[in-house]
Each structure stands twice: as structure tokens, then as C-alpha cells.
Amino acid sequence: VSTQSTGSSGINAEYGGGQGYLILLILTDGQFTDMSACVQAIQQAQNTPLSIIIVGVGNADFSNMEYLDGDRANSAGRTRDIVQFVPFNKYAHTPSLLARELLAELPGQVEKYYTARKIPPIGKKMH
């Protein structure tokens, strides 16, 4: 995760009209080398139209990836959970369950982003 990929002005400018939303898929076989920078980038990105899905491949220690997943108690201070971590090996033999886990939080993340900004879906008005 880099600050270049999470800068809100770049995301919003590229996907004009405020209707664009990005999903960053990260496949990893280990830990990120600079966790503090990664946490900082995620905190900066929580106010942008971005969700991050991290897939842990292999048998590495993915405890840091679990930490980044905002479902855990460590998410204090985050206004929006934008990270979903899924260990591939846990669901490797059940592709439909893998897909469900990968996408489980995405609808809520998108809805929370647009609702907080009072941006209605195209062709709809906010109540």
C-alpha cells in the first residue's frame, strides 16, 4: 500500500463525478516490510473511495495481515474499515467460500463511503 495509490485527490480526479470506487487486491506470501508506513497509508486511505483486499498465500505467519484487517479490536481510530484479509489456504478447496470471504465486507464498505458523503447512486436521490 503506498500513499500514491491512496491519495484521495488522485482517485477522485481519475474517476470523475465522485462515483468511482477502487478495489486494491494484494496477494502476499508474507509480511509487509514496513508495517508502520502501511498502517499510516491505510489510515490516510480510509476517507477515499478505496477498499483493500489482502490474500495471504502459503503458510507464512500472517498475524500482521490480521492486524491490518479492521474487524479486530485494533481498529480504534479508524473511521471506516477498508481492509479485508483472507488466508487463501483456509478456503483453497472451496472456491465459492473463498469468493464469499473475499467480498464479504465490500458492499458495506462502499455503502458506508458514499452514505457518509451523501453521494447517491447514479439516478437516485439521497433521503
N, C-alpha and C positions, 0 to 999 in steps of 0.2 A: 504494500500500500504506500503510495507516495503522495506528497502534497500536490503534485502536478495532476494526479488522477482524481483528487478530491476537492479541488478549488471550485467553489460554487459558481463564481462568475463564468468560468470556462464551461462548466456543464450547462448552465442556463443559456449562455450565449449560443452554444453549439446547437442546442435543442430549443429553439426559439418558442416564444409564446408561453413558456412556463409549463408546458405539457410533457416534456421529455423526462425520462427516468432511466438511469443506468443500473445495470447489474454487473458487478465485478466478480468473476469466478476465479478463484485461486486454487490451484492444485498444488499440494505440498507434500513432500516426503519427510519433513522435519520441522524444525522451529524457525521462526524469523530471526535474523541475526541481531536486529536492534529493536527489541520489544518496546522500549520507551518511545522511540520515534513512531513505531506502529500504533501504539495506543494514542499518541498525540494526533496522528493523522486521522484515526477513527473518530476521535473527539471533534476534530475540525469538520469532518465529513458528515456528522450526524444532522447537520442543518442543510444538507444538499440533497438533491434527488438521486440518491445512491443507496444501493444495498450491496453487501459483500457476502458472498457465499464461499466458505473455505472448505475444501475437501481434503482430509488427511489420508494419504495413500501409503500403505505399508504398515510396519509395526513399530514405528518410532514413538517416542513419548510426545503426545500431543497436548500435554497439560497447558501449555501456553495458548494453544488454539482454543481450548475450552475456556480459558480466562478471557479471551477476546470476545467470546460469544456472550452477548449482553443478557442472556437468560439467567445468568448466575448472579449471586449476591454482589459481585464486584462492579455491577453496572451503575452504582451510585454516581451521580453527577452527570450521567448521560440523559439527554432529553428524549432520545429515540434510539431504540435498539436497531442497529443496521447490519449486525453480523450474525450469520448462521454458520456454525461449524458442524460438519458431519464426518465421522470416521468411516471411510469407504469400506474397510474390511468388515465392519459390523453389518453392512447391508449388501455386500458384494453378490451374494447368491439370490437376492430378491430385488431385481431391478425396479419393480413398481414401488416397493417400500423405500428404496434409495431415493427415487424421484420425489416421493411424498415428503420425506425428511428434508431433502434439499430445498424444496419450495414451500415448506410448511409456514414459514413466517413472512414470506414475501407479500402476500396480499395485505396483511395488516401493516407492514412497513410502508407500502405505497400509500395505503389509505391514510395512515397517520400523517405522512408527509404533506399530502395535498389538503387534508382537512385542517391541519394546523395553519396552513397558509391561505385557507379559504379559496382554494383553486378548484372549481368544479370540473367534472369530466366534460369533455368537448360535447356541446349540445345540451348540457344540463345547467341548472341554476342551483346555487347553494341555498339551503333553507335557513 
